[in-house]
């Protein structure tokens, strides 16, 4: 069940905070079933499954992404309120665990 189908982002954050969960990774276990999540303030939802976080992180940091081809090397991306510079390999040097879904893209150059 996806909580986001039934509760607003604000209500989800309130429930997580009431349970002592703050931004970052957390796990939910019911019986033998365990799921890892990332508590995000970004646009992908409040509770993002860890495998989705890992895939997006890998794309930004290790593989690069076609999205970044639209920006000049040296462009500044804001992630979780911190600035990261697009390197020559068109990747971002982001520490694992940062809120990669809370991203502010730089303005594109007018051609």
ROBA-744010 format. One record per atom (N, C-alpha, C): residue number from 1; residue in three letters; atom name; x, z, y. Coordinates in steps of 0.001 Angstrom, whole numbers. Each point is the difference from the previous one (the first is absolute). Layout:
<recs>
<rec nr="NUM" rest="Ala" atom="CA" px="X" pz="Z" py="Y"/>
...
</recs>
This chain:
<recs>
<rec nr="1" rest="Unk" atom="N" px="835" pz="0" py="-1175"/>
<rec nr="1" rest="Unk" atom="CA" px="-835" pz="0" py="1175"/>
<rec nr="1" rest="Unk" atom="C" px="884" pz="0" py="1244"/>
<rec nr="2" rest="Unk" atom="N" px="-298" pz="-853" py="905"/>
<rec nr="2" rest="Unk" atom="CA" px="733" pz="-45" py="1264"/>
<rec nr="2" rest="Unk" atom="C" px="-765" pz="822" py="1029"/>
<rec nr="3" rest="Unk" atom="N" px="640" pz="1051" py="469"/>
<rec nr="3" rest="Unk" atom="CA" px="-615" pz="909" py="967"/>
<rec nr="3" rest="Unk" atom="C" px="-366" pz="-744" py="1274"/>
<rec nr="4" rest="Unk" atom="N" px="781" pz="-1026" py="344"/>
<rec nr="4" rest="Unk" atom="CA" px="-231" pz="-730" py="1250"/>
<rec nr="4" rest="Unk" atom="C" px="-1342" pz="-722" py="17"/>
<rec nr="5" rest="Unk" atom="N" px="-613" pz="-201" py="-1159"/>
<rec nr="5" rest="Unk" atom="CA" px="-1309" pz="-640" py="-40"/>
<rec nr="5" rest="Unk" atom="C" px="-1104" pz="939" py="477"/>
<rec nr="6" rest="Unk" atom="N" px="264" pz="1293" py="-70"/>
<rec nr="6" rest="Unk" atom="CA" px="-1037" pz="983" py="280"/>
<rec nr="6" rest="Unk" atom="C" px="246" pz="854" py="1235"/>
<rec nr="7" rest="Unk" atom="N" px="1261" pz="97" py="442"/>
<rec nr="7" rest="Unk" atom="CA" px="328" pz="889" py="1102"/>
<rec nr="7" rest="Unk" atom="C" px="812" pz="-731" py="1060"/>
<rec nr="8" rest="Unk" atom="N" px="-237" pz="358" py="1254"/>
<rec nr="8" rest="Unk" atom="CA" px="772" pz="-581" py="1102"/>
<rec nr="8" rest="Unk" atom="C" px="1456" pz="471" py="-99"/>
<rec nr="9" rest="Unk" atom="N" px="889" pz="-687" py="699"/>
<rec nr="9" rest="Unk" atom="CA" px="1407" pz="417" py="32"/>
<rec nr="9" rest="Unk" atom="C" px="137" pz="1426" py="510"/>
<rec nr="10" rest="Unk" atom="N" px="-775" pz="339" py="1022"/>
<rec nr="10" rest="Unk" atom="CA" px="74" pz="1346" py="558"/>
<rec nr="10" rest="Unk" atom="C" px="-406" pz="1048" py="-1032"/>
<rec nr="11" rest="Unk" atom="N" px="-1073" pz="-274" py="-757"/>
<rec nr="11" rest="Unk" atom="CA" px="-463" pz="940" py="-1021"/>
<rec nr="11" rest="Unk" atom="C" px="1032" pz="106" py="-1132"/>
<rec nr="12" rest="Unk" atom="N" px="601" pz="-1124" py="-391"/>
<rec nr="12" rest="Unk" atom="CA" px="1029" pz="29" py="-1044"/>
<rec nr="12" rest="Unk" atom="C" px="1183" pz="867" py="441"/>
<rec nr="13" rest="Unk" atom="N" px="440" pz="-185" py="1246"/>
<rec nr="13" rest="Unk" atom="CA" px="1120" pz="787" py="522"/>
<rec nr="13" rest="Unk" atom="C" px="-353" pz="1479" py="33"/>
<rec nr="14" rest="Unk" atom="N" px="-1220" pz="308" py="409"/>
<rec nr="14" rest="Unk" atom="CA" px="-436" pz="1393" py="43"/>
<rec nr="14" rest="Unk" atom="C" px="36" pz="608" py="-1404"/>
<rec nr="15" rest="Unk" atom="N" px="-506" pz="-735" py="-996"/>
<rec nr="15" rest="Unk" atom="CA" px="-13" pz="517" py="-1371"/>
<rec nr="15" rest="Unk" atom="C" px="1419" pz="203" py="-527"/>
<rec nr="16" rest="Unk" atom="N" px="888" pz="-955" py="269"/>
<rec nr="16" rest="Unk" atom="CA" px="1387" pz="134" py="-451"/>
<rec nr="16" rest="Unk" atom="C" px="685" pz="1165" py="701"/>
<rec nr="17" rest="Unk" atom="N" px="-178" pz="94" py="1307"/>
<rec nr="17" rest="Unk" atom="CA" px="600" pz="1108" py="754"/>
<rec nr="17" rest="Unk" atom="C" px="-529" pz="1350" py="-481"/>
<rec nr="18" rest="Unk" atom="N" px="-1299" pz="67" py="-278"/>
<rec nr="18" rest="Unk" atom="CA" px="-594" pz="1245" py="-502"/>
<rec nr="18" rest="Unk" atom="C" px="603" pz="388" py="-1351"/>
<rec nr="19" rest="Unk" atom="N" px="441" pz="-993" py="-760"/>
<rec nr="19" rest="Unk" atom="CA" px="624" pz="257" py="-1309"/>
<rec nr="19" rest="Unk" atom="C" px="1502" pz="261" py="140"/>
<rec nr="20" rest="Unk" atom="N" px="516" pz="-1" py="1245"/>
<rec nr="20" rest="Unk" atom="CA" px="1416" pz="259" py="232"/>
<rec nr="20" rest="Unk" atom="C" px="880" pz="-1231" py="-129"/>
<rec nr="21" rest="Unk" atom="N" px="-609" pz="-1180" py="-21"/>
<rec nr="21" rest="Unk" atom="CA" px="750" pz="-1250" py="-134"/>
<rec nr="21" rest="Unk" atom="C" px="209" pz="-585" py="1386"/>
<rec nr="22" rest="Unk" atom="N" px="1264" pz="-323" py="302"/>
<rec nr="22" rest="Unk" atom="CA" px="331" pz="-607" py="1286"/>
<rec nr="22" rest="Unk" atom="C" px="602" pz="-1370" py="-253"/>
<rec nr="23" rest="Unk" atom="N" px="355" pz="-695" py="1065"/>
<rec nr="23" rest="Unk" atom="CA" px="519" pz="-1359" py="-117"/>
<rec nr="23" rest="Unk" atom="C" px="1173" pz="-57" py="-964"/>
<rec nr="24" rest="Unk" atom="N" px="5" pz="-1043" py="-822"/>
<rec nr="24" rest="Unk" atom="CA" px="1056" pz="-200" py="-986"/>
<rec nr="24" rest="Unk" atom="C" px="-593" pz="-136" py="-1390"/>
<rec nr="25" rest="Unk" atom="N" px="845" pz="119" py="-1009"/>
<rec nr="25" rest="Unk" atom="CA" px="-440" pz="-179" py="-1376"/>
<rec nr="25" rest="Unk" atom="C" px="-675" pz="1258" py="-531"/>
<rec nr="26" rest="Unk" atom="N" px="-1010" pz="-211" py="-829"/>
<rec nr="26" rest="Unk" atom="CA" px="-669" pz="1101" py="-701"/>
<rec nr="26" rest="Unk" atom="C" px="-578" pz="-539" py="-1302"/>
<rec nr="27" rest="Unk" atom="N" px="-313" pz="890" py="-916"/>
<rec nr="27" rest="Unk" atom="CA" px="-541" pz="-376" py="-1308"/>
<rec nr="27" rest="Unk" atom="C" px="-1326" pz="690" py="-237"/>
<rec nr="28" rest="Unk" atom="N" px="-851" pz="-681" py="-744"/>
<rec nr="28" rest="Unk" atom="CA" px="-1264" pz="575" py="-447"/>
<rec nr="28" rest="Unk" atom="C" px="-8" pz="-108" py="-1520"/>
<rec nr="29" rest="Unk" atom="N" px="-254" pz="1126" py="-665"/>
<rec nr="29" rest="Unk" atom="CA" px="-43" pz="-1" py="-1453"/>
<rec nr="29" rest="Unk" atom="C" px="-1304" pz="619" py="-464"/>
<rec nr="30" rest="Unk" atom="N" px="-679" pz="-727" py="-885"/>
<rec nr="30" rest="Unk" atom="CA" px="-1209" pz="484" py="-645"/>
<rec nr="30" rest="Unk" atom="C" px="220" pz="-169" py="-1496"/>
<rec nr="31" rest="Unk" atom="N" px="129" pz="1118" py="-691"/>
<rec nr="31" rest="Unk" atom="CA" px="324" pz="-66" py="-1423"/>
<rec nr="31" rest="Unk" atom="C" px="1362" pz="-634" py="-183"/>
<rec nr="32" rest="Unk" atom="N" px="80" pz="-991" py="-859"/>
<rec nr="32" rest="Unk" atom="CA" px="1253" pz="-709" py="-249"/>
<rec nr="32" rest="Unk" atom="C" px="220" pz="-1168" py="959"/>
<rec nr="33" rest="Unk" atom="N" px="-975" pz="-282" py="843"/>
<rec nr="33" rest="Unk" atom="CA" px="95" pz="-1136" py="921"/>
<rec nr="33" rest="Unk" atom="C" px="567" pz="453" py="1339"/>
<rec nr="34" rest="Unk" atom="N" px="1062" pz="-688" py="423"/>
<rec nr="34" rest="Unk" atom="CA" px="658" pz="332" py="1258"/>
<rec nr="34" rest="Unk" atom="C" px="176" pz="-1277" py="816"/>
<rec nr="35" rest="Unk" atom="N" px="-274" pz="91" py="1285"/>
<rec nr="35" rest="Unk" atom="CA" px="192" pz="-1128" py="907"/>
<rec nr="35" rest="Unk" atom="C" px="764" pz="491" py="1220"/>
<rec nr="36" rest="Unk" atom="N" px="1012" pz="-763" py="415"/>
<rec nr="36" rest="Unk" atom="CA" px="787" pz="321" py="1184"/>
<rec nr="36" rest="Unk" atom="C" px="-495" pz="-838" py="1171"/>
<rec nr="37" rest="Unk" atom="N" px="-32" pz="629" py="1172"/>
<rec nr="37" rest="Unk" atom="CA" px="-492" pz="-636" py="1217"/>
<rec nr="37" rest="Unk" atom="C" px="963" pz="251" py="1152"/>
<rec nr="38" rest="Unk" atom="N" px="-201" pz="-769" py="1073"/>
<rec nr="38" rest="Unk" atom="CA" px="691" pz="219" py="1258"/>
<rec nr="38" rest="Unk" atom="C" px="-1063" pz="240" py="1064"/>
<rec nr="39" rest="Unk" atom="N" px="72" pz="1138" py="674"/>
<rec nr="39" rest="Unk" atom="CA" px="-910" pz="341" py="1100"/>
<rec nr="39" rest="Unk" atom="C" px="519" pz="-729" py="1233"/>
<rec nr="40" rest="Unk" atom="N" px="-778" pz="-963" py="487"/>
<rec nr="40" rest="Unk" atom="CA" px="427" pz="-859" py="1097"/>
<rec nr="40" rest="Unk" atom="C" px="-914" pz="117" py="1206"/>
<rec nr="41" rest="Unk" atom="N" px="571" pz="-207" py="1174"/>
<rec nr="41" rest="Unk" atom="CA" px="-771" pz="-99" py="1236"/>
<rec nr="41" rest="Unk" atom="C" px="-143" pz="-1460" py="426"/>
<rec nr="42" rest="Unk" atom="N" px="335" pz="-914" py="-888"/>
<rec nr="42" rest="Unk" atom="CA" px="-3" pz="-1418" py="324"/>
<rec nr="42" rest="Unk" atom="C" px="-1297" pz="-703" py="-337"/>
<rec nr="43" rest="Unk" atom="N" px="103" pz="-1326" py="-118"/>
<rec nr="43" rest="Unk" atom="CA" px="-1187" pz="-830" py="-164"/>
<rec nr="43" rest="Unk" atom="C" px="-337" pz="-342" py="-1445"/>
<rec nr="44" rest="Unk" atom="N" px="691" pz="571" py="-976"/>
<rec nr="44" rest="Unk" atom="CA" px="-263" pz="-295" py="-1408"/>
<rec nr="44" rest="Unk" atom="C" px="-908" pz="1037" py="-647"/>
<rec nr="45" rest="Unk" atom="N" px="-467" pz="949" py="782"/>
<rec nr="45" rest="Unk" atom="CA" px="-811" pz="1083" py="-532"/>
<rec nr="45" rest="Unk" atom="C" px="767" pz="1306" py="69"/>
<rec nr="46" rest="Unk" atom="N" px="-683" pz="1095" py="-236"/>
<rec nr="46" rest="Unk" atom="CA" px="631" pz="1310" py="91"/>
<rec nr="46" rest="Unk" atom="C" px="819" pz="296" py="-1256"/>
<rec nr="47" rest="Unk" atom="N" px="-574" pz="-233" py="-1167"/>
<rec nr="47" rest="Unk" atom="CA" px="674" pz="270" py="-1267"/>
<rec nr="47" rest="Unk" atom="C" px="337" pz="-1336" py="-666"/>
<rec nr="48" rest="Unk" atom="N" px="1255" pz="-414" py="124"/>
<rec nr="48" rest="Unk" atom="CA" px="472" pz="-1270" py="-551"/>
<rec nr="48" rest="Unk" atom="C" px="701" pz="299" py="-1320"/>
<rec nr="49" rest="Unk" atom="N" px="-358" pz="-737" py="-1058"/>
<rec nr="49" rest="Unk" atom="CA" px="641" pz="237" py="-1288"/>
<rec nr="49" rest="Unk" atom="C" px="1506" pz="-267" py="101"/>
<rec nr="50" rest="Unk" atom="N" px="777" pz="815" py="-685"/>
<rec nr="50" rest="Unk" atom="CA" px="1459" pz="-77" py="108"/>
<rec nr="50" rest="Unk" atom="C" px="526" pz="-1388" py="-369"/>
<rec nr="51" rest="Unk" atom="N" px="-557" pz="-634" py="-1004"/>
<rec nr="51" rest="Unk" atom="CA" px="508" pz="-1319" py="-381"/>
<rec nr="51" rest="Unk" atom="C" px="-227" pz="-1019" py="1109"/>
<rec nr="52" rest="Unk" atom="N" px="-1062" pz="183" py="807"/>
<rec nr="52" rest="Unk" atom="CA" px="-223" pz="-877" py="1147"/>
<rec nr="52" rest="Unk" atom="C" px="1018" pz="303" py="1098"/>
<rec nr="53" rest="Unk" atom="N" px="288" pz="1286" py="205"/>
<rec nr="53" rest="Unk" atom="CA" px="1042" pz="378" py="956"/>
<rec nr="53" rest="Unk" atom="C" px="1321" pz="-623" py="-423"/>
<rec nr="54" rest="Unk" atom="N" px="367" pz="178" py="-1272"/>
<rec nr="54" rest="Unk" atom="CA" px="1288" pz="-492" py="-498"/>
<rec nr="54" rest="Unk" atom="C" px="125" pz="-1517" py="137"/>
<rec nr="55" rest="Unk" atom="N" px="-1079" pz="-736" py="-291"/>
<rec nr="55" rest="Unk" atom="CA" px="39" pz="-1468" py="114"/>
<rec nr="55" rest="Unk" atom="C" px="194" pz="-432" py="1449"/>
<rec nr="56" rest="Unk" atom="N" px="-687" pz="656" py="924"/>
<rec nr="56" rest="Unk" atom="CA" px="132" pz="-337" py="1423"/>
<rec nr="56" rest="Unk" atom="C" px="1382" pz="388" py="508"/>
<rec nr="57" rest="Unk" atom="N" px="477" pz="1169" py="-394"/>
<rec nr="57" rest="Unk" atom="CA" px="1331" pz="452" py="407"/>
<rec nr="57" rest="Unk" atom="C" px="1066" pz="-985" py="-487"/>
<rec nr="58" rest="Unk" atom="N" px="-107" pz="-408" py="-1256"/>
<rec nr="58" rest="Unk" atom="CA" px="949" pz="-958" py="-576"/>
<rec nr="58" rest="Unk" atom="C" px="-9" pz="-1308" py="788"/>
<rec nr="59" rest="Unk" atom="N" px="-1171" pz="-439" py="397"/>
<rec nr="59" rest="Unk" atom="CA" px="-127" pz="-1242" py="759"/>
<rec nr="59" rest="Unk" atom="C" px="681" pz="127" py="1368"/>
<rec nr="60" rest="Unk" atom="N" px="-178" pz="1117" py="676"/>
<rec nr="60" rest="Unk" atom="CA" px="575" pz="189" py="1326"/>
<rec nr="60" rest="Unk" atom="C" px="1511" pz="213" py="-32"/>
<rec nr="61" rest="Unk" atom="N" px="494" pz="725" py="-1003"/>
<rec nr="61" rest="Unk" atom="CA" px="1387" pz="477" py="-4"/>
<rec nr="61" rest="Unk" atom="C" px="917" pz="-828" py="-889"/>
<rec nr="62" rest="Unk" atom="N" px="-483" pz="-441" py="-1162"/>
<rec nr="62" rest="Unk" atom="CA" px="878" pz="-654" py="-971"/>
<rec nr="62" rest="Unk" atom="C" px="-160" pz="-1509" py="-47"/>
<rec nr="63" rest="Unk" atom="N" px="-1227" pz="-483" py="50"/>
<rec nr="63" rest="Unk" atom="CA" px="-224" pz="-1432" py="-159"/>
<rec nr="63" rest="Unk" atom="C" px="-230" pz="-720" py="1316"/>
<rec nr="64" rest="Unk" atom="N" px="-430" pz="717" py="1013"/>
<rec nr="64" rest="Unk" atom="CA" px="-422" pz="-672" py="1231"/>
<rec nr="64" rest="Unk" atom="C" px="-1375" pz="-603" py="-227"/>
<rec nr="65" rest="Unk" atom="N" px="-611" pz="-476" py="1024"/>
<rec nr="65" rest="Unk" atom="CA" px="-1343" pz="-541" py="-125"/>
<rec nr="65" rest="Unk" atom="C" px="-176" pz="-1182" py="944"/>
<rec nr="66" rest="Unk" atom="N" px="-851" pz="-936" py="-379"/>
<rec nr="66" rest="Unk" atom="CA" px="-263" pz="-1169" py="844"/>
<rec nr="66" rest="Unk" atom="C" px="-536" pz="429" py="1363"/>
<rec nr="67" rest="Unk" atom="N" px="-662" pz="1149" py="49"/>
<rec nr="67" rest="Unk" atom="CA" px="-496" pz="528" py="1273"/>
<rec nr="67" rest="Unk" atom="C" px="1130" pz="111" py="1009"/>
<rec nr="68" rest="Unk" atom="N" px="1169" pz="413" py="-443"/>
<rec nr="68" rest="Unk" atom="CA" px="1121" pz="221" py="897"/>
<rec nr="68" rest="Unk" atom="C" px="634" pz="-1305" py="473"/>
<rec nr="69" rest="Unk" atom="N" px="-296" pz="-1121" py="-647"/>
<rec nr="69" rest="Unk" atom="CA" px="541" pz="-1286" py="435"/>
<rec nr="69" rest="Unk" atom="C" px="-522" pz="-395" py="1378"/>
<rec nr="70" rest="Unk" atom="N" px="-1111" pz="599" py="410"/>
<rec nr="70" rest="Unk" atom="CA" px="-606" pz="-311" py="1292"/>
<rec nr="70" rest="Unk" atom="C" px="654" pz="751" py="1155"/>
<rec nr="71" rest="Unk" atom="N" px="980" pz="867" py="-320"/>
<rec nr="71" rest="Unk" atom="CA" px="638" pz="830" py="1016"/>
<rec nr="71" rest="Unk" atom="C" px="1493" pz="-280" py="65"/>
<rec nr="72" rest="Unk" atom="N" px="548" pz="165" py="1172"/>
<rec nr="72" rest="Unk" atom="CA" px="1435" pz="-189" py="204"/>
<rec nr="72" rest="Unk" atom="C" px="776" pz="1162" py="-612"/>
<rec nr="73" rest="Unk" atom="N" px="1195" pz="-304" py="-521"/>
<rec nr="73" rest="Unk" atom="CA" px="907" pz="1060" py="-430"/>
<rec nr="73" rest="Unk" atom="C" px="222" pz="913" py="1203"/>
<rec nr="74" rest="Unk" atom="N" px="-52" pz="1296" py="-221"/>
<rec nr="74" rest="Unk" atom="CA" px="134" pz="961" py="1089"/>
<rec nr="74" rest="Unk" atom="C" px="-1331" pz="487" py="543"/>
<rec nr="75" rest="Unk" atom="N" px="-1109" pz="-609" py="-468"/>
<rec nr="75" rest="Unk" atom="CA" px="-1325" pz="461" py="425"/>
<rec nr="75" rest="Unk" atom="C" px="-193" pz="1449" py="-435"/>
<rec nr="76" rest="Unk" atom="N" px="-726" pz="755" py="817"/>
<rec nr="76" rest="Unk" atom="CA" px="-209" pz="1425" py="-281"/>
<rec nr="76" rest="Unk" atom="C" px="-1414" pz="217" py="-533"/>
<rec nr="77" rest="Unk" atom="N" px="-76" pz="601" py="-1186"/>
<rec nr="77" rest="Unk" atom="CA" px="-1256" pz="374" py="-643"/>
<rec nr="77" rest="Unk" atom="C" px="-128" pz="1516" py="108"/>
<rec nr="78" rest="Unk" atom="N" px="-1182" pz="482" py="301"/>
<rec nr="78" rest="Unk" atom="CA" px="-236" pz="1446" py="23"/>
<rec nr="78" rest="Unk" atom="C" px="-739" pz="375" py="-1276"/>
<rec nr="79" rest="Unk" atom="N" px="592" pz="918" py="-742"/>
<rec nr="79" rest="Unk" atom="CA" px="-578" pz="464" py="-1258"/>
<rec nr="79" rest="Unk" atom="C" px="-60" pz="1516" py="63"/>
<rec nr="80" rest="Unk" atom="N" px="-1212" pz="522" py="-93"/>
<rec nr="80" rest="Unk" atom="CA" px="-172" pz="1442" py="119"/>
<rec nr="80" rest="Unk" atom="C" px="515" pz="530" py="1321"/>
<rec nr="81" rest="Unk" atom="N" px="-48" pz="-829" py="1052"/>
<rec nr="81" rest="Unk" atom="CA" px="445" pz="400" py="1320"/>
<rec nr="81" rest="Unk" atom="C" px="1496" pz="-135" py="234"/>
<rec nr="82" rest="Unk" atom="N" px="754" pz="-409" py="-1039"/>
<rec nr="82" rest="Unk" atom="CA" px="1452" pz="-168" py="129"/>
<rec nr="82" rest="Unk" atom="C" px="327" pz="-1492" py="73"/>
<rec nr="83" rest="Unk" atom="N" px="1095" pz="-328" py="677"/>
<rec nr="83" rest="Unk" atom="CA" px="385" pz="-1401" py="178"/>
<rec nr="83" rest="Unk" atom="C" px="981" pz="-447" py="-1075"/>
<rec nr="84" rest="Unk" atom="N" px="-256" pz="-1205" py="-536"/>
<rec nr="84" rest="Unk" atom="CA" px="882" pz="-619" py="-994"/>
<rec nr="84" rest="Unk" atom="C" px="253" pz="-1437" py="425"/>
<rec nr="85" rest="Unk" atom="N" px="1242" pz="-440" py="-141"/>
<rec nr="85" rest="Unk" atom="CA" px="412" pz="-1320" py="472"/>
<rec nr="85" rest="Unk" atom="C" px="80" pz="-972" py="-1178"/>
<rec nr="86" rest="Unk" atom="N" px="-583" pz="-1181" py="182"/>
<rec nr="86" rest="Unk" atom="CA" px="42" pz="-1051" py="-1019"/>
<rec nr="86" rest="Unk" atom="C" px="1430" pz="-513" py="-114"/>
<rec nr="87" rest="Unk" atom="N" px="580" pz="110" py="-1199"/>
<rec nr="87" rest="Unk" atom="CA" px="1398" pz="-404" py="-172"/>
<rec nr="87" rest="Unk" atom="C" px="124" pz="-1495" py="-329"/>
<rec nr="88" rest="Unk" atom="N" px="1222" pz="-456" py="-161"/>
<rec nr="88" rest="Unk" atom="CA" px="254" pz="-1429" py="-218"/>
<rec nr="88" rest="Unk" atom="C" px="-569" pz="-513" py="-1318"/>
<rec nr="89" rest="Unk" atom="N" px="-232" pz="878" py="-953"/>
<rec nr="89" rest="Unk" atom="CA" px="-612" pz="-384" py="-1279"/>
<rec nr="89" rest="Unk" atom="C" px="-1527" pz="50" py="78"/>
<rec nr="90" rest="Unk" atom="N" px="-512" pz="257" py="1224"/>
<rec nr="90" rest="Unk" atom="CA" px="-1435" pz="105" py="264"/>
<rec nr="90" rest="Unk" atom="C" px="-640" pz="1124" py="-818"/>
<rec nr="91" rest="Unk" atom="N" px="698" pz="1134" py="20"/>
<rec nr="91" rest="Unk" atom="CA" px="-463" pz="1213" py="-670"/>
<rec nr="91" rest="Unk" atom="C" px="98" pz="1154" py="986"/>
<rec nr="92" rest="Unk" atom="N" px="-682" pz="1095" py="-329"/>
<rec nr="92" rest="Unk" atom="CA" px="36" pz="1204" py="828"/>
<rec nr="92" rest="Unk" atom="C" px="661" pz="1117" py="-795"/>
<rec nr="93" rest="Unk" atom="N" px="847" pz="772" py="641"/>
<rec nr="93" rest="Unk" atom="CA" px="689" pz="1124" py="-637"/>
<rec nr="93" rest="Unk" atom="C" px="-826" pz="1264" py="234"/>
<rec nr="94" rest="Unk" atom="N" px="-986" pz="199" py="-879"/>
<rec nr="94" rest="Unk" atom="CA" px="-946" pz="1102" py="136"/>
<rec nr="94" rest="Unk" atom="C" px="282" pz="1028" py="-1091"/>
<rec nr="95" rest="Unk" atom="N" px="131" pz="1272" py="338"/>
<rec nr="95" rest="Unk" atom="CA" px="164" pz="1015" py="-1045"/>
<rec nr="95" rest="Unk" atom="C" px="-1260" pz="83" py="-877"/>
<rec nr="96" rest="Unk" atom="N" px="212" pz="179" py="-1308"/>
<rec nr="96" rest="Unk" atom="CA" px="-1121" pz="140" py="-926"/>
<rec nr="96" rest="Unk" atom="C" px="-804" pz="1242" py="375"/>
<rec nr="97" rest="Unk" atom="N" px="-1299" pz="-147" py="56"/>
<rec nr="97" rest="Unk" atom="CA" px="-873" pz="1115" py="352"/>
<rec nr="97" rest="Unk" atom="C" px="-583" pz="-104" py="1396"/>
<rec nr="98" rest="Unk" atom="N" px="515" pz="-937" py="814"/>
<rec nr="98" rest="Unk" atom="CA" px="-584" pz="-217" py="1333"/>
<rec nr="98" rest="Unk" atom="C" px="-1385" pz="-633" py="-168"/>
<rec nr="99" rest="Unk" atom="N" px="-851" pz="185" py="981"/>
<rec nr="99" rest="Unk" atom="CA" px="-1362" pz="-535" py="-51"/>
<rec nr="99" rest="Unk" atom="C" px="22" pz="-1488" py="360"/>
<rec nr="100" rest="Unk" atom="N" px="327" pz="-828" py="-985"/>
<rec nr="100" rest="Unk" atom="CA" px="155" pz="-1440" py="221"/>
<rec nr="100" rest="Unk" atom="C" px="-1318" pz="-705" py="315"/>
<rec nr="101" rest="Unk" atom="N" px="-1115" pz="673" py="-203"/>
<rec nr="101" rest="Unk" atom="CA" px="-1297" pz="-600" py="315"/>
<rec nr="101" rest="Unk" atom="C" px="-411" pz="282" py="1443"/>
<rec nr="102" rest="Unk" atom="N" px="712" pz="898" py="644"/>
<rec nr="102" rest="Unk" atom="CA" px="-205" pz="297" py="1421"/>
<rec nr="102" rest="Unk" atom="C" px="1030" pz="-830" py="756"/>
<rec nr="103" rest="Unk" atom="N" px="-290" pz="-1307" py="109"/>
<rec nr="103" rest="Unk" atom="CA" px="982" pz="-947" py="543"/>
<rec nr="103" rest="Unk" atom="C" px="-548" pz="-671" py="1257"/>
<rec nr="104" rest="Unk" atom="N" px="874" pz="-123" py="975"/>
<rec nr="104" rest="Unk" atom="CA" px="-305" pz="-713" py="1236"/>
<rec nr="104" rest="Unk" atom="C" px="959" pz="-1174" py="74"/>
<rec nr="105" rest="Unk" atom="N" px="-551" pz="-1204" py="-82"/>
<rec nr="105" rest="Unk" atom="CA" px="820" pz="-1205" py="8"/>
<rec nr="105" rest="Unk" atom="C" px="443" pz="-344" py="1422"/>
<rec nr="106" rest="Unk" atom="N" px="1211" pz="-570" py="128"/>
<rec nr="106" rest="Unk" atom="CA" px="434" pz="-420" py="1344"/>
<rec nr="106" rest="Unk" atom="C" px="-787" pz="-1225" py="454"/>
<rec nr="107" rest="Unk" atom="N" px="12" pz="-221" py="1278"/>
<rec nr="107" rest="Unk" atom="CA" px="-657" pz="-1210" py="525"/>
<rec nr="107" rest="Unk" atom="C" px="836" pz="-1206" py="-394"/>
<rec nr="108" rest="Unk" atom="N" px="-699" pz="-1079" py="-346"/>
<rec nr="108" rest="Unk" atom="CA" px="681" pz="-1228" py="-387"/>
<rec nr="108" rest="Unk" atom="C" px="417" pz="-741" py="1266"/>
<rec nr="109" rest="Unk" atom="N" px="1129" pz="-671" py="-103"/>
<rec nr="109" rest="Unk" atom="CA" px="476" pz="-813" py="1110"/>
<rec nr="109" rest="Unk" atom="C" px="-912" pz="-1216" py="167"/>
<rec nr="110" rest="Unk" atom="N" px="-340" pz="-373" py="1225"/>
<rec nr="110" rest="Unk" atom="CA" px="-802" pz="-1188" py="257"/>
<rec nr="110" rest="Unk" atom="C" px="918" pz="-1199" py="-83"/>
<rec nr="111" rest="Unk" atom="N" px="-412" pz="-971" py="-801"/>
<rec nr="111" rest="Unk" atom="CA" px="850" pz="-1198" py="-180"/>
<rec nr="111" rest="Unk" atom="C" px="-335" pz="-1058" py="1012"/>
</recs>
